[in-house]
Amino acid sequence: MLRKFREWLETEQSIWSIGEQQVSNGNLAEIIRLSAVKQTLKDGRIVEVRIATVDDIPDIVRIQELSYNGTAPWNATALEHEIKRNRRALYLIASLESQTVAFVGTWFVEGEAHITNLAVVPTERQKGLAYYLLKEIEQLAEQQGMHQLSLEVRVSNTTAQSLYRKLGFKAGKVKKDYYAGDHEDALEMSKPILRKRDIHGFNE
């Protein structure tokens, strides 16, 4: 799955497909509209979700370092390319009391929204931040005519897998030696995106 998305990133096209429509190639950040800007967490605090800009790159790197034992799989250079030049990429960040505490990155390609990275600072986990970010991505994917959400997760990360299953993701194949460094296997997970007409039928 990831290889397919990387191949798409290597191409430069002026027209690309969103769902069944051909639209002029613009940044997703300029096309989409967020369905929810603020949400209430389990502890009663208000989280604000917005589209990331290049100014948010240091915070995204920081969150990765806090989440991945001091490393940032997506470094500042890669993130700048994603946010400024990858027209199929969309990054959302979540803030609590003006402090960025979580983010999610997604590629929208050929009817599929592929989640490339999702991280929450350790002190704010298990409070609903990842859930809200993923639900927002699902809403945006439906808005843009995507048919499926997909991601990879470490086979050892059962906590994340439990969240994904709660959101309707189903397990797929295991990718051997997927992660750089420790070569841990990855579990591929995906879920279909059901539009309202798919749920209620055409005659309702």
Disulfide bonds with the S-S distance in Angstrom:
none
